[in-house]
Amino acid sequence: HKVGHIMTIDVSEPYRRAGAGNMLMDAAEKWTGDRGLRLIYLETADDNRGAQIFYTKRGYAKVDAVPNYYSNGQTAWVMVKWM
């Protein structure tokens, strides 16, 4: 189906805003492109505005809200990027 799914990108607090997240995303997107995938998607928590801004700056767009996605009942946003 030519689609990649990022399950999680986690950066320890001391390394946030220091480029580690961009390096991880660069690697994931390169892997996706190297395999000819056309779309990459991920989910992020509705209240995680920092992540949403980060992904938006990288070209991802919110396409769908998924209620009760997380075990605590929290909604997730599905965000996609066409490669």
CORCOR-V609649 format. One record per pair of residues at least 24 apart in sequence whose C-alpha atoms are under 10 Angstrom apart, sorted by the first residue. I is the first residue (numbers start at 0). J is the second residue. Records with the same first field share a line. If there is no record, write none. Layout:
# CORCOR-V609649
I = J + J
This chain:
# CORCOR-V609649
0 = 36 + 37 + 38
1 = 31 + 32 + 34 + 35 + 36 + 37 + 38 + 39
2 = 31 + 34 + 35 + 36 + 37 + 38 + 39 + 40 + 81 + 82
3 = 27 + 28 + 30 + 31 + 32 + 34 + 35 + 36 + 37 + 38 + 39 + 40 + 41 + 79 + 80
4 = 31 + 38 + 39 + 40 + 41 + 42 + 79
5 = 39 + 40 + 41 + 42
6 = 40 + 41 + 42 + 43
7 = 41 + 42 + 43
8 = 41 + 50
20 = 50 + 53
21 = 53 + 54 + 57
24 = 54 + 57
25 = 57
28 = 80 + 82
29 = 82
31 = 82
32 = 82
35 = 82
36 = 81 + 82
37 = 80 + 81 + 82
38 = 79 + 80 + 81 + 82
39 = 78 + 79 + 80 + 81 + 82
40 = 77 + 78 + 79 + 80 + 81
41 = 75 + 76 + 77 + 78 + 79 + 80
42 = 68 + 74 + 75 + 76 + 77 + 78 + 79
43 = 68 + 69 + 74 + 75 + 76 + 77 + 78
44 = 68 + 69 + 73 + 74 + 75 + 76 + 77
45 = 73 + 74 + 75 + 76 + 77
46 = 73 + 74 + 75 + 76
47 = 75 + 76
51 = 76 + 78
54 = 78 + 79 + 80
55 = 79 + 80
58 = 82
